[in-house]
């Protein structure tokens, strides 16, 4: 039985379940999945992890750094799959990519390593852009990633504006702030997928709907 700890997007969970089915694991037959969602409230993660551990799962599947960290603090024996992690070595989740050690394995998104190239692409596809909003959440990796983004943007002549939405519930306000700053594009830092971001960009007034979400 896997325990699944995730953000607000259900589509990721459906993909997870579909891939398990393709491997021959079917709920109600040979598979039980217990799912918990923090809904952007990272302070809830320790309790959610404890609930799952009390069910004696065979593996914990964790989405994004806060959930991985909460699971790591809670158990050193139950296997933990991270999907994915930003800088898993620097975060202390694994010792190395070749030999993770401990009870954690999974995927790394290499987000920090590719940021410079991403801003180079932004400047290429949006040559008139000058100001980029960098959308962050309460993810503890985001302050450092923002500094990486700011430096990368500077190398191609772009300025950045930090915009923090602590939970998905305040995304509407975050986009209002982005509009007031007259940003040319929105760069979303690594986090659980939030499809509401695309919906908000499309539903805002013309000056904001002209922006690109990267």
ZAMARGU-4260 file (C-alpha; in steps of 0.2 Angstrom, whole numbers, plus 5000, padded with zeros to 4 digits):
<rodrens>
0) 5000/5000/5000 | 5007/5017/4995 | 5004/5033/5005 | 5003/5048/4993 | 5006/5066/4999
5) 5003/5079/4987 | 4998/5097/4983 | 4981/5103/4976 | 4982/5096/4959 | 4972/5080/4957
10) 4978/5076/4939 | 4995/5071/4945 | 4987/5058/4956 | 4977/5051/4942 | 4993/5049/4931
15) 5001/5040/4946 | 4986/5028/4948 | 4985/5025/4929 | 5004/5021/4928 | 5002/5009/4942
20) 4987/5001/4933 | 4998/4999/4918 | 5010/4989/4929 | 4997/4977/4935 | 4992/4986/4951
25) 4973/4989/4953 | 4964/4997/4967 | 4952/4985/4976 | 4962/4970/4969 | 4980/4971/4974
30) 4982/4989/4978 | 4977/5001/4991 | 4981/5020/4990 | 4979/5032/5004 | 4980/5050/4999
35) 4983/5066/5009 | 4983/5084/5002 | 4990/5099/5011 | 4981/5111/5000 | 4996/5123/5001
40) 4996/5122/5020 | 5014/5115/5024 | 5011/5116/5042 | 4998/5102/5040 | 5011/5090/5033
45) 5018/5083/5049 | 5001/5077/5054 | 4996/5071/5037 | 5012/5060/5036 | 5009/5054/5054
50) 4991/5048/5048 | 4999/5039/5033 | 5012/5030/5044 | 4999/5024/5056 | 4992/5015/5041
55) 5008/5005/5039 | 5011/5009/5021 | 5024/4999/5010 | 5030/5016/5003 | 5027/5035/5004
60) 5026/5045/4988 | 5029/5063/4991 | 5027/5078/4979 | 5038/5093/4981 | 5051/5097/4994
65) 5040/5101/5010 | 5031/5084/5009 | 5048/5075/5006 | 5056/5084/5021 | 5041/5080/5032
70) 5041/5062/5027 | 5060/5061/5030 | 5058/5068/5048 | 5044/5056/5052 | 5052/5039/5046
75) 5069/5032/5042 | 5063/5014/5038 | 5048/5016/5026 | 5054/5019/5008 | 5050/5037/5002
80) 5049/5041/4984 | 5051/5060/4980 | 5042/5066/4964 | 5052/5077/4961 | 5064/5086/4972
85) 5074/5102/4969 | 5092/5100/4975 | 5089/5083/4984 | 5108/5082/4989 | 5109/5100/4995
90) 5092/5097/5005 | 5099/5082/5013 | 5087/5069/5005 | 5101/5059/4997 | 5119/5057/4998
95) 5122/5057/4979 | 5112/5053/4963 | 5122/5037/4960 | 5121/5031/4978 | 5106/5039/4987
100) 5108/5030/5003 | 5095/5030/5017 | 5077/5027/5013 | 5073/5040/5000 | 5074/5039/4981
105) 5065/5046/4966 | 5067/5061/4954 | 5076/5077/4954 | 5070/5091/4943 | 5087/5100/4941
110) 5077/5116/4942 | 5092/5127/4948 | 5104/5120/4935 | 5092/5125/4920 | 5086/5142/4926
115) 5099/5152/4916 | 5094/5143/4900 | 5076/5146/4904 | 5078/5164/4905 | 5088/5164/4889
120) 5073/5156/4881 | 5061/5169/4888 | 5071/5183/4881 | 5072/5174/4864 | 5053/5171/4863
125) 5048/5188/4871 | 5061/5200/4864 | 5052/5215/4870 | 5050/5209/4888 | 5059/5218/4902
130) 5051/5214/4918 | 5047/5196/4924 | 5036/5191/4939 | 5043/5176/4949 | 5029/5167/4957
135) 5033/5159/4973 | 5024/5149/4987 | 5028/5144/5005 | 5040/5131/4998 | 5056/5134/5008
140) 5067/5131/4992 | 5059/5146/4984 | 5069/5161/4992 | 5086/5153/4986 | 5078/5149/4969
145) 5072/5166/4967 | 5090/5173/4969 | 5096/5160/4956 | 5081/5167/4945 | 5086/5185/4948
150) 5104/5182/4943 | 5099/5172/4928 | 5087/5186/4922 | 5100/5199/4924 | 5112/5190/4912
155) 5100/5193/4898 | 5094/5210/4903 | 5078/5206/4912 | 5073/5212/4929 | 5062/5202/4941
160) 5048/5205/4954 | 5046/5192/4968 | 5027/5188/4970 | 5023/5176/4985 | 5007/5167/4986
165) 5008/5157/5002 | 4994/5146/4998 | 4983/5142/4982 | 4969/5152/4990 | 4978/5169/4987
170) 4983/5166/4969 | 4970/5178/4964 | 4978/5192/4974 | 4995/5187/4968 | 4990/5190/4950
175) 4982/5206/4954 | 4999/5211/4961 | 5008/5205/4945 | 4996/5216/4935 | 5000/5231/4945
180) 5018/5229/4943 | 5015/5228/4924 | 5026/5212/4922 | 5028/5205/4904 | 5028/5187/4909
185) 5026/5176/4924 | 5040/5163/4929 | 5033/5150/4941 | 5045/5142/4952 | 5045/5123/4955
190) 5031/5117/4965 | 5016/5105/4964 | 5006/5108/4948 | 4993/5122/4950 | 4982/5123/4935
195) 4973/5138/4942 | 4988/5148/4937 | 4984/5146/4919 | 4965/5149/4922 | 4969/5166/4931
200) 4980/5172/4918 | 4967/5169/4905 | 4953/5177/4915 | 4961/5193/4920 | 4960/5210/4910
205) 4968/5212/4894 | 4984/5219/4900 | 4987/5204/4911 | 4981/5191/4898 | 4994/5197/4886
210) 5007/5189/4898 | 5015/5173/4896 | 5017/5160/4910 | 5033/5151/4910
</rodrens>
